[in-house]
């Protein structure tokens, strides 16, 4: 079955960097666009960025442009979210996501906390 497992979250100071990873399995990974979402406490889940099946990135969240980069390694079935110049407001649970014809799938999430 489809599995998405995120890792790489943690506690970081403002201005710091983190790289999130999502290990995907159970479907033909290289055929599908992949996305990162996030959900802050008390807020709706929001789309951060999407990477196409061949690696073209689509950053849809204005607040992360120039700071976050999404990428993928189709040989390893991995999706990454490189985050730099982190801000307090980036604190959230970050989720890996894929939509397929059979349905949509989410990972369990990884917590990112930006705090001094």
C-alpha positions in Angstrom: 0.0 0.0 0.0 1.0 3.6 -0.4 3.3 4.8 2.4 4.7 8.3 2.9 7.2 8.7 5.8 8.5 12.1 6.7 11.6 12.8 8.6 14.0 15.7 9.4 11.9 17.9 11.5 13.0 19.4 14.8 13.7 22.5 16.8 15.7 25.3 15.1 16.4 28.9 15.8 15.1 31.7 13.7 17.3 32.1 10.6 18.3 28.4 10.7 17.8 25.7 8.2 16.3 22.2 8.0 15.9 19.6 5.3 12.8 17.5 5.4 12.6 14.2 3.6 9.7 12.0 2.6 10.2 8.4 1.7 7.5 7.1 -0.6 6.6 3.5 -1.4 3.7 1.4 -2.8 3.2 3.3 -6.0 5.1 4.3 -9.2 6.7 7.3 -7.5 8.3 8.8 -10.6 4.9 9.1 -12.3 3.4 11.5 -9.8 3.8 15.0 -8.6 4.5 15.3 -4.9 3.7 18.0 -2.4 4.5 19.4 1.0 1.8 20.8 3.1 1.9 22.3 6.6 -0.5 23.0 9.4 0.2 25.4 12.2 -1.7 25.2 15.5 -5.2 26.5 15.1 -4.8 27.0 11.4 -5.9 25.3 8.3 -3.5 23.0 6.5 -1.9 24.8 3.6 0.0 23.8 0.5 3.7 24.8 0.7 5.1 23.5 -2.6 4.7 20.9 -5.3 7.3 19.2 -7.4 6.3 17.7 -10.8 7.1 14.1 -11.7 10.2 15.1 -13.5 11.4 17.6 -10.9 10.0 20.9 -11.8 9.1 22.8 -8.7 6.0 24.9 -8.2 6.2 27.0 -5.1 2.7 28.2 -4.3 3.1 29.8 -0.9 4.3 33.4 -1.2 5.7 33.4 2.3 8.3 30.7 1.5 9.4 31.9 -1.9 13.2 32.3 -1.9 13.5 30.4 1.3 12.2 26.9 0.7 13.1 24.6 -2.2 11.3 21.4 -3.0 13.1 18.6 -4.9 13.0 14.9 -5.6 15.2 11.9 -6.3 13.2 9.5 -8.4 15.9 6.8 -8.1 15.5 6.8 -4.3 11.8 7.6 -4.1 12.5 10.6 -2.0 11.1 14.1 -1.8 12.8 16.9 0.0 11.9 20.3 1.3 15.0 22.4 2.0 14.1 25.2 4.3 16.3 28.1 5.1 16.0 31.5 6.8 13.3 29.9 9.0 10.9 32.2 10.8 8.7 31.8 13.9 5.7 31.5 11.6 7.1 28.5 9.8 6.4 26.5 13.0 4.0 23.7 11.9 3.6 20.0 11.3 4.8 19.4 7.7 3.1 16.7 5.7 4.1 14.9 2.5 1.2 14.3 0.0 0.4 12.6 -3.2 -2.7 12.5 -5.3 -3.4 9.5 -7.4 -6.3 8.3 -9.4 -7.1 5.9 -6.6 -7.1 8.5 -4.0 -5.0 10.9 -2.0 -2.4 10.0 0.6 -0.8 11.8 3.5 2.2 11.0 5.6 2.1 11.1 9.4 3.8 14.5 9.5 7.0 15.9 11.0 7.1 18.7 13.5 9.1 21.8 12.7 9.5 24.3 15.6 11.2 27.6 15.1 12.1 29.1 18.5 14.8 31.1 20.1 
